[in-house]
Amino acid sequence: MTGNNTIKQIWDAVMDERQSPLKNLSLPTAHMVMQLLAWMWSAIFSLSLGSYLVFGVTAVFHVLVISGIFITFMIFQEADDKSSA
C-alpha cells in the first residue's frame, strides 16, 4: 500500500491544483503552463525513444487530455459556485 500512496502523492503534487506549485497562478495561466509542460514532455519522450514521427500524435493527445481535464474542472467549479450563491 505504501507504493500506491507514494504514487498518489507524486500525482497530486503535479496534477492537483491545490497542491501543485502552480496553485498561486490564475486558472487560465496554470492551464497554459500545463499545456506547455505537456508539449515539452511529449517532445522529450518522443525524441528519447527516437520516435520523431510520433511526436505530433503524442503532443496532440496531451493537449486534448489536459484541455479536457481543465475544461471539465472549470465547468464543475462554475456550477458549484452558482449553486452556492
Phi, psi and chi 1 to 4 in degrees:
 res  aa     phi    psi   chi1   chi2   chi3   chi4
   1 MET       -  -26.8  -73.3  -57.0 -137.1      -
   2 THR   -63.2  -38.7  -56.3      -      -      -
   3 GLY   -61.5  -43.6      -      -      -      -
   4 ASN   -65.1  -38.6  -72.3  -20.1      -      -
   5 ASN   -65.4  -40.8 -167.3   23.0      -      -
   6 THR   -63.6  -44.1  -58.4      -      -      -
   7 ILE   -61.4  -42.7  -68.5  170.9      -      -
   8 LYS   -63.8  -41.3  179.3  167.2  178.2    4.4
   9 GLN   -63.4  -41.9  -72.0  174.9  -17.8      -
  10 ILE   -64.8  -45.5  -67.1  169.3      -      -
  11 TRP   -58.0  -48.2  174.2  -93.1      -      -
  12 ASP   -63.4  -37.0  -72.3  -17.0      -      -
  13 ALA   -62.6  -27.9      -      -      -      -
  14 VAL   -97.9  -44.5  174.3      -      -      -
  15 MET  -100.7  -17.5  -59.3  -56.9  -77.8      -
  16 ASP   -87.9  117.1 -173.5  -15.6      -      -
  17 GLU   -63.7  -18.7   74.1  -77.9   -9.1      -
  18 ARG   -83.2  -18.2  -65.8  164.7  -63.8  178.7
  19 GLN  -113.8  -20.0  -62.8  178.2   26.5      -
  20 SER   -67.0  151.5  167.3      -      -      -
  21 PRO   -61.3  -15.0  -25.3   34.3      -      -
  22 LEU   -82.0    1.8  -57.3  178.0      -      -
  23 LYS   -61.5  -22.5   66.7 -175.2  170.1 -161.3
  24 ASN   -85.3   -6.6  -62.6  -37.6      -      -
  25 LEU   -89.2  158.4  -59.2  175.8      -      -
  26 SER   -66.7  156.5   68.1      -      -      -
  27 LEU   -58.4  -45.5 -169.4   57.2      -      -
  28 PRO   -62.1  -38.1  -23.1   32.9      -      -
  29 THR   -67.8  -43.6  -57.8      -      -      -
  30 ALA   -61.5  -38.9      -      -      -      -
  31 HIS   -61.0  -45.5  174.7   71.9      -      -
  32 MET   -63.8  -41.6 -174.7   57.1  164.1      -
  33 VAL   -63.0  -41.6  170.0      -      -      -
  34 MET   -64.0  -37.7  -72.0  -64.2  -76.5      -
  35 GLN   -62.0  -44.7  -72.0  -72.8  -11.8      -
  36 LEU   -63.8  -40.5  -67.8  170.9      -      -
  37 LEU   -65.1  -38.0  -71.0  171.5      -      -
  38 ALA   -62.4  -44.6      -      -      -      -
  39 TRP   -61.1  -44.4  -82.2   86.1      -      -
  40 MET   -60.4  -48.4  177.6 -169.1   73.3      -
  41 TRP   -69.0  -35.6  -79.4  107.1      -      -
  42 SER   -66.6  -35.0   61.0      -      -      -
  43 ALA   -67.4  -43.9      -      -      -      -
  44 ILE   -60.5  -48.1  -71.3  169.4      -      -
  45 PHE   -66.0  -42.0  -73.4  123.8      -      -
  46 SER   -64.3  -46.1  -66.2      -      -      -
  47 LEU   -69.1  -36.8  -64.0  173.2      -      -
  48 SER   -69.6  -27.3   67.3      -      -      -
  49 LEU   -91.2   -3.1  -64.8  172.8      -      -
  50 GLY    75.6   16.5      -      -      -      -
  51 SER   -97.8   68.6  -57.1      -      -      -
  52 TYR   -62.1  -34.3  -54.2  107.5      -      -
  53 LEU   -74.5  -22.9  -60.3  175.4      -      -
  54 VAL   -81.7  -16.7  178.2      -      -      -
  55 PHE   -53.9  -48.5  170.2   70.1      -      -
  56 GLY   -59.8  -41.5      -      -      -      -
  57 VAL   -65.8  -46.2  174.8      -      -      -
  58 THR   -68.8  -35.4   59.0      -      -      -
  59 ALA   -65.3  -45.5      -      -      -      -
  60 VAL   -63.2  -42.4  168.5      -      -      -
  61 PHE   -59.9  -45.7  176.8   74.1      -      -
  62 HIS   -61.1  -44.7  -83.2   87.2      -      -
  63 VAL   -60.9  -44.8  168.2      -      -      -
  64 LEU   -64.3  -46.6  -69.7  174.6      -      -
  65 VAL   -65.1  -48.7  168.8      -      -      -
  66 ILE   -67.7  -38.7  -67.3  172.1      -      -
  67 SER   -61.6  -44.1  -67.0      -      -      -
  68 GLY   -60.3  -42.3      -      -      -      -
  69 ILE   -63.4  -47.2  -69.6  168.7      -      -
  70 PHE   -69.7  -39.2  -87.4   92.1      -      -
  71 ILE   -63.3  -43.6  -70.1  168.0      -      -
  72 THR   -60.9  -45.9  -59.2      -      -      -
  73 PHE   -59.2  -46.2  171.5   75.8      -      -
  74 MET   -64.3  -39.6  -71.7 -172.1  -55.9      -
  75 ILE   -66.1  -44.6  -70.6  171.7      -      -
  76 PHE   -62.8  -41.5  -77.1    4.7      -      -
  77 GLN   -66.6  -41.3 -173.3  160.5    1.9      -
  78 GLU   -61.4  -43.9 -177.5   74.8   22.1      -
  79 ALA   -65.0  -39.3      -      -      -      -
  80 ASP   -66.9  -39.8 -169.6   38.9      -      -
  81 ASP   -63.9  -40.7  -69.9  -14.9      -      -
  82 LYS   -70.2  -33.7  -74.5 -173.6  178.8 -176.5
  83 SER   -75.2  -23.8   67.5      -      -      -
  84 SER   -77.7  -26.1  -61.9      -      -      -
  85 ALA   -78.2      -      -      -      -      -
